[in-house]
Amino acid sequence: MKKVKIAGREVFPIGLGTLNMGDKPNKTDQEIKAIQTGLDNGVQVIDTAEMYGSGNSERLVAKAIKPYLYNREDLFLISKVLPSNASKKQLPISLDQSLKRLNVDYLDLYLLHWQVNIPLQETVEALEKAKNQGKIKAWGVSNLDTDDIEKIWTFPEGGNCAANQVRYNLADRGIEYDLVPLMNKLEMPVIAYAPVDRHDSSGTRLTEQNILKEIAEKHQADIFQILLAWSIRNGKTIAIPQSSNPAHVLNNVKAAEIQLTQQDLEQIDNTFPKPASKQPLALW
């Protein structure tokens, strides 16, 4: 298992996504247990956003990471600002609200959730200011493609962009054509959301693929673990599967122990070929 270098730290390659968590009071205890199961078994990265449940996800994370339970310095907390709030005026307000909901003094990484109308340079300047104030350790982006990453790098402080969070799974490999090579060149890790998504954008039913069943059997694993092991295979990707089930979270964590062979990877490539041309980003 290779740890992934991000924002000057090395972290466990499988993290915790929290989309749709915190919205149902009757599931609070189970969802807290799911997060804590991950943390108790080596997970460091927790990904959330102000958009998730209008802050409910951040509030849930706060309950799961109470200071007397976990050392803040051991965690790697990520939250995201909505594009409509990514201006010089509004971003500091959104950030303070996220910090309050999470009950922490700083974020390890703060991401622009996606980009719409506010100029990227304005957002980058606001993120840099937050970093200089100590409210975030690093900043990055999400759902941005090659042209926007290249644009950011032309800004005076654009080289501080620490990560790009994008949809990436075995059936959504489009980023491998030009985005991943660019990010590798810039030493910017991928944060992969929906890494084991059953409803991938191509319509492929990953859990029904015979080659994945065979590889899973060989490694005494299940297909979801193989999908996760594949997503983190190069040591430059952090996968953030979402689960409210503690047993599933533990299963996900154990995927980091699986080392796919060259033969495994070639068989997977034969069934799910690398992209041969530019493709639009897969979203949500």
Residue pairs with C-beta under 8 A, 6 or more apart in sequence:
1 12
1 13
1 256
1 257
2 13
2 232
2 235
3 10
3 11
3 12
3 13
3 235
4 10
4 11
4 12
4 13
4 189
4 232
4 235
4 236
4 237
4 238
5 187
5 189
6 76
6 109
6 138
6 162
6 163
6 189
6 238
7 108
7 109
7 137
7 138
7 140
7 162
7 163
8 137
8 138
9 76
9 108
11 44
11 45
11 76
11 238
12 42
12 43
12 44
12 45
12 256
13 232
13 235
13 237
13 238
13 239
13 256
14 43
14 45
14 228
14 232
14 238
14 239
14 240
14 241
14 252
14 253
14 255
14 256
15 38
15 43
15 44
15 45
15 46
15 47
15 76
15 78
15 191
15 238
15 239
15 240
16 34
16 35
16 38
16 43
16 45
16 46
16 47
16 240
16 241
16 242
16 249
17 47
17 193
17 240
17 241
17 242
18 35
18 46
18 47
18 48
18 52
18 57
18 60
18 61
18 242
19 49
19 52
19 57
19 193
19 242
20 52
20 53
20 57
20 242
21 27
21 31
21 52
21 53
21 56
21 57
21 60
21 242
21 244
22 28
22 31
22 52
22 53
22 56
22 57
22 58
22 59
22 60
22 61
23 53
23 56
27 244
28 60
28 63
30 244
30 245
30 246
31 60
31 64
31 244
32 60
32 63
32 64
33 246
34 243
34 244
34 245
34 246
34 248
34 249
35 46
35 60
35 61
35 64
35 65
35 249
36 64
36 69
37 246
37 249
37 250
38 249
38 250
38 252
38 253
39 46
39 64
39 65
39 70
39 75
41 250
41 253
42 253
42 256
43 249
43 253
44 74
44 75
44 76
45 76
45 78
45 191
45 238
45 240
46 61
46 65
46 75
46 76
46 77
46 78
47 78
47 79
47 165
47 191
47 193
47 240
48 57
48 58
48 61
48 77
48 78
48 79
48 80
48 102
49 57
49 58
49 79
49 80
49 82
49 111
49 113
50 58
50 79
50 80
50 81
50 82
50 85
50 94
50 97
50 98
51 80
51 82
51 113
52 58
55 97
55 98
55 101
58 79
58 98
58 101
58 102
59 101
59 102
61 77
61 102
62 101
62 102
62 103
62 104
65 72
65 75
65 77
65 102
65 104
66 103
72 104
75 108
76 108
76 109
77 102
77 104
77 107
77 108
77 109
78 107
78 108
78 109
78 110
78 111
78 165
78 191
79 98
79 102
79 107
79 110
79 111
80 110
80 111
80 112
80 113
80 142
80 165
81 91
81 94
81 95
81 98
81 110
81 111
81 112
81 113
82 94
82 113
83 112
83 113
83 114
83 115
83 116
83 117
83 118
84 90
84 116
84 117
84 118
85 91
85 93
85 94
86 112
86 115
86 118
86 122
86 123
86 126
87 118
87 122
87 123
87 126
88 122
88 125
88 126
88 129
91 123
91 126
91 127
91 130
92 126
92 129
92 130
95 107
95 110
95 130
95 135
95 136
96 135
98 107
99 105
99 106
99 107
99 135
105 135
106 134
106 135
106 136
106 137
107 135
107 136
107 137
108 136
108 137
108 138
109 136
109 137
109 138
109 139
109 140
109 162
109 163
110 127
110 130
110 136
110 138
110 139
110 140
111 139
111 140
111 141
111 142
111 163
111 165
112 120
112 123
112 127
112 139
112 140
112 141
112 142
112 144
113 142
113 143
114 142
114 143
114 144
115 123
115 141
115 143
115 144
115 148
120 148
120 151
120 152
120 155
121 155
124 139
124 152
124 155
124 157
124 158
124 161
125 157
127 136
127 139
128 139
128 157
128 160
130 136
130 139
131 137
131 138
131 139
131 160
138 160
138 162
138 163
139 160
139 161
139 162
140 161
140 162
140 163
140 164
140 165
140 188
140 191
141 148
141 149
141 152
141 161
141 163
141 164
141 165
142 164
142 165
142 166
142 191
143 165
143 166
143 167
143 281
143 283
144 152
144 164
144 166
145 179
145 280
145 281
146 178
146 179
146 182
149 161
149 164
149 179
149 182
149 183
149 186
149 188
150 182
151 158
152 158
152 161
153 159
153 161
153 186
159 186
161 186
161 188
162 188
163 188
163 189
163 190
163 191
163 238
164 179
164 183
164 188
164 190
164 191
165 190
165 191
165 192
165 193
165 240
166 175
166 179
166 190
166 191
166 192
166 193
166 281
166 282
167 192
167 193
167 194
167 197
167 201
167 281
167 282
167 283
167 284
168 175
168 190
168 192
168 193
168 194
168 195
168 231
168 237
168 282
169 192
169 194
169 195
169 196
169 197
169 200
169 206
169 227
169 231
170 200
170 206
170 227
170 230
170 231
170 268
170 272
171 200
171 201
171 202
171 204
171 206
171 272
172 194
172 197
172 200
172 201
172 202
172 282
173 272
173 273
173 274
173 275
174 275
174 278
174 279
174 280
174 281
174 282
175 190
175 281
176 274
176 275
177 274
177 275
177 276
177 277
177 278
177 279
178 278
179 281
180 190
183 189
183 190
183 236
184 236
189 236
189 237
189 238
190 236
190 237
190 238
191 237
191 238
191 240
192 231
192 237
192 238
192 239
192 240
193 240
194 200
194 284
195 227
195 228
195 231
195 239
195 240
195 241
196 206
196 224
196 227
196 228
196 231
196 241
196 252
198 205
198 206
198 207
200 206
200 282
201 282
201 283
204 272
206 212
206 223
206 227
207 223
207 224
209 223
209 271
211 267
211 268
211 270
211 271
212 223
212 226
212 227
212 268
213 223
215 226
215 260
215 264
215 267
215 268
216 222
216 223
216 225
216 226
218 264
219 225
219 226
219 229
219 258
219 260
221 229
221 254
221 255
221 258
222 251
224 241
224 251
224 252
224 255
225 251
225 252
225 254
225 255
225 258
226 255
226 258
226 260
228 239
228 241
228 252
228 255
228 256
229 255
229 256
229 258
229 259
229 260
230 260
230 265
230 268
231 237
231 239
232 238
232 239
232 255
232 256
233 260
233 265
241 252
243 249
243 252
260 268
